[in-house]
Amino acid sequence: MPTDKHTHKHLWFSDRLIAWFATAQRTLPWRGTTNPYKVWLSEIILQQTRVVQGLPYYERFLATFPTVQHLAKADEAQVLKLWQGLGYYSRAKNLHHTAQYITFELKGVFPTNYEGLVKLKGIGDYTASAIASFCYNEPCAVVDGNVYRVLSRVFGIETAINSTQGAKEFKELAVLLLDKQQAGLHNQALMEFGALQCVPQSPDCNGCVLRDKCWAFQHKKVEGLPVKEKKLTIKKRYFNYIVWLSADKKTQLQRREAKDIWQGLYEFPLIETTEVATATTIKQQLALTDEKALSLYNEQPIVHKLTHQHIYTHFWIVETETLGNAITVEELHEYPVSALTANFIASFWKMI
């Protein structure tokens, strides 16, 4: 850890950011609170989600589960239903699991330091640092996407942010720059600066309070930073959802149990193929003898893009006289489903 004397020369960075934050910050419901439940909830929702999208979810969660105990006592399906549309559903499962752990194992009391927080499921270095600094002013430096961007540009760091060396280098710099006396305020100011001022594309450098100190601005490399290694390989998957529809308007849903995307959510019976399926393939798989029973709902596949995979989906309607293990079409809205399935249900509802 750097000494206070060593840190002191870097306080210009924190001072400018905090002064900027005083007038530029957004009014957000989780700002100004030191309630760890509220801070934790907001941070988990915003992990892979923009503020404008996450805000209504945060408000709905707090209205439904005003305390960690309320969340702990909820049914997982209820939590997933409330989360529906946010994606990365493991966040919701970890949220629920950790709420139960805090409520039943820790007697409803959140850990009050980084060391205790980082041990909780779904809470990594960033979230633990955020809660510890915002709620308890513990001198923990946060490093998220916004922080990577600001630090790489201002200090001219060209190490890839998604490399082991990059993670170490940026964390060390963030620690060095931290104003330990007001860690929570410093962290919030730095994150907000990245979100509002030092944005990914075409930032307003002329109106920036760090412009005279910014390496990237001086070297005309703003758009090129931060550097990210291209490691991603996108897997293509072909989903064929079988939408059974009986004469009395009933259908079937099943729960995804495997450790895969959307685990714990509901979906129509699924046939996954290695390429776009034909009607003949589907008929053979279902052993259908009635040619007219099967119809394709969407000619063009619906492409659902996730970080590591693209899912090409067709919905096949299969009409039948009777159907066992069925639910009414009206009941479809009660089950937690993926955004892809929810969009289909919304349009399918109008059709029948």
URLINZI-V800730 format. One record per residue. N is the residue number from 1. RES is the residue in three letters. BURIAL is + if it has 16 or more other C-alpha atoms within 10 Angstrom, else -. Layout:
N_RES_BURIAL / N_RES_BURIAL
This chain:
1_MET_- / 2_PRO_- / 3_THR_- / 4_ASP_- / 5_LYS_- / 6_HIS_- / 7_THR_+ / 8_HIS_- / 9_LYS_- / 10_HIS_- / 11_LEU_- / 12_TRP_- / 13_PHE_+ / 14_SER_+ / 15_ASP_- / 16_ARG_- / 17_LEU_+ / 18_ILE_+ / 19_ALA_- / 20_TRP_+ / 21_PHE_+ / 22_ALA_- / 23_THR_- / 24_ALA_- / 25_GLN_+ / 26_ARG_- / 27_THR_- / 28_LEU_- / 29_PRO_- / 30_TRP_+ / 31_ARG_- / 32_GLY_- / 33_THR_- / 34_THR_+ / 35_ASN_- / 36_PRO_+ / 37_TYR_+ / 38_LYS_+ / 39_VAL_+ / 40_TRP_+ / 41_LEU_+ / 42_SER_+ / 43_GLU_+ / 44_ILE_+ / 45_ILE_+ / 46_LEU_+ / 47_GLN_+ / 48_GLN_- / 49_THR_- / 50_ARG_- / 51_VAL_+ / 52_VAL_- / 53_GLN_- / 54_GLY_+ / 55_LEU_+ / 56_PRO_- / 57_TYR_+ / 58_TYR_+ / 59_GLU_- / 60_ARG_- / 61_PHE_+ / 62_LEU_+ / 63_ALA_- / 64_THR_- / 65_PHE_+ / 66_PRO_- / 67_THR_+ / 68_VAL_+ / 69_GLN_+ / 70_HIS_- / 71_LEU_+ / 72_ALA_+ / 73_LYS_- / 74_ALA_- / 75_ASP_- / 76_GLU_+ / 77_ALA_+ / 78_GLN_- / 79_VAL_+ / 80_LEU_+ / 81_LYS_+ / 82_LEU_+ / 83_TRP_+ / 84_GLN_+ / 85_GLY_+ / 86_LEU_+ / 87_GLY_+ / 88_TYR_+ / 89_TYR_+ / 90_SER_- / 91_ARG_+ / 92_ALA_+ / 93_LYS_+ / 94_ASN_+ / 95_LEU_+ / 96_HIS_+ / 97_HIS_+ / 98_THR_+ / 99_ALA_+ / 100_GLN_+ / 101_TYR_+ / 102_ILE_+ / 103_THR_+ / 104_PHE_- / 105_GLU_- / 106_LEU_- / 107_LYS_- / 108_GLY_+ / 109_VAL_- / 110_PHE_+ / 111_PRO_+ / 112_THR_- / 113_ASN_+ / 114_TYR_+ / 115_GLU_- / 116_GLY_- / 117_LEU_+ / 118_VAL_+ / 119_LYS_- / 120_LEU_+ / 121_LYS_+ / 122_GLY_+ / 123_ILE_+ / 124_GLY_- / 125_ASP_+ / 126_TYR_+ / 127_THR_+ / 128_ALA_+ / 129_SER_+ / 130_ALA_+ / 131_ILE_+ / 132_ALA_+ / 133_SER_+ / 134_PHE_+ / 135_CYS_+ / 136_TYR_+ / 137_ASN_+ / 138_GLU_+ / 139_PRO_+ / 140_CYS_+ / 141_ALA_+ / 142_VAL_+ / 143_VAL_+ / 144_ASP_+ / 145_GLY_- / 146_ASN_+ / 147_VAL_+ / 148_TYR_+ / 149_ARG_+ / 150_VAL_+ / 151_LEU_+ / 152_SER_+ / 153_ARG_+ / 154_VAL_+ / 155_PHE_- / 156_GLY_+ / 157_ILE_+ / 158_GLU_- / 159_THR_+ / 160_ALA_+ / 161_ILE_+ / 162_ASN_- / 163_SER_- / 164_THR_- / 165_GLN_- / 166_GLY_+ / 167_ALA_- / 168_LYS_- / 169_GLU_- / 170_PHE_+ / 171_LYS_+ / 172_GLU_- / 173_LEU_- / 174_ALA_+ / 175_VAL_+ / 176_LEU_+ / 177_LEU_+ / 178_LEU_+ / 179_ASP_+ / 180_LYS_+ / 181_GLN_- / 182_GLN_+ / 183_ALA_+ / 184_GLY_+ / 185_LEU_+ / 186_HIS_+ / 187_ASN_+ / 188_GLN_+ / 189_ALA_+ / 190_LEU_+ / 191_MET_+ / 192_GLU_+ / 193_PHE_+ / 194_GLY_+ / 195_ALA_+ / 196_LEU_- / 197_GLN_+ / 198_CYS_+ / 199_VAL_+ / 200_PRO_+ / 201_GLN_- / 202_SER_- / 203_PRO_- / 204_ASP_- / 205_CYS_+ / 206_ASN_- / 207_GLY_- / 208_CYS_- / 209_VAL_+ / 210_LEU_+ / 211_ARG_- / 212_ASP_- / 213_LYS_- / 214_CYS_+ / 215_TRP_+ / 216_ALA_+ / 217_PHE_+ / 218_GLN_- / 219_HIS_- / 220_LYS_- / 221_LYS_- / 222_VAL_+ / 223_GLU_- / 224_GLY_- / 225_LEU_+ / 226_PRO_+ / 227_VAL_+ / 228_LYS_- / 229_GLU_- / 230_LYS_- / 231_LYS_- / 232_LEU_- / 233_THR_- / 234_ILE_- / 235_LYS_- / 236_LYS_- / 237_ARG_+ / 238_TYR_+ / 239_PHE_+ / 240_ASN_+ / 241_TYR_+ / 242_ILE_+ / 243_VAL_+ / 244_TRP_+ / 245_LEU_+ / 246_SER_+ / 247_ALA_- / 248_ASP_- / 249_LYS_+ / 250_LYS_+ / 251_THR_+ / 252_GLN_+ / 253_LEU_+ / 254_GLN_- / 255_ARG_+ / 256_ARG_+ / 257_GLU_- / 258_ALA_- / 259_LYS_- / 260_ASP_- / 261_ILE_+ / 262_TRP_+ / 263_GLN_+ / 264_GLY_+ / 265_LEU_+ / 266_TYR_+ / 267_GLU_+ / 268_PHE_+ / 269_PRO_+ / 270_LEU_- / 271_ILE_- / 272_GLU_- / 273_THR_- / 274_THR_- / 275_GLU_- / 276_VAL_- / 277_ALA_+ / 278_THR_- / 279_ALA_- / 280_THR_- / 281_THR_- / 282_ILE_+ / 283_LYS_+ / 284_GLN_- / 285_GLN_- / 286_LEU_- / 287_ALA_- / 288_LEU_- / 289_THR_- / 290_ASP_- / 291_GLU_- / 292_LYS_- / 293_ALA_- / 294_LEU_+ / 295_SER_- / 296_LEU_+ / 297_TYR_- / 298_ASN_- / 299_GLU_- / 300_GLN_- / 301_PRO_+ / 302_ILE_+ / 303_VAL_+ / 304_HIS_- / 305_LYS_- / 306_LEU_- / 307_THR_- / 308_HIS_- / 309_GLN_- / 310_HIS_+ / 311_ILE_+ / 312_TYR_+ / 313_THR_+ / 314_HIS_+ / 315_PHE_+ / 316_TRP_+ / 317_ILE_+ / 318_VAL_+ / 319_GLU_+ / 320_THR_+ / 321_GLU_- / 322_THR_- / 323_LEU_+ / 324_GLY_- / 325_ASN_- / 326_ALA_- / 327_ILE_- / 328_THR_- / 329_VAL_+ / 330_GLU_- / 331_GLU_- / 332_LEU_+ / 333_HIS_- / 334_GLU_- / 335_TYR_+ / 336_PRO_+ / 337_VAL_+ / 338_SER_+ / 339_ALA_- / 340_LEU_- / 341_THR_+ / 342_ALA_+ / 343_ASN_- / 344_PHE_- / 345_ILE_+ / 346_ALA_- / 347_SER_- / 348_PHE_- / 349_TRP_- / 350_LYS_- / 351_MET_- / 352_ILE_-
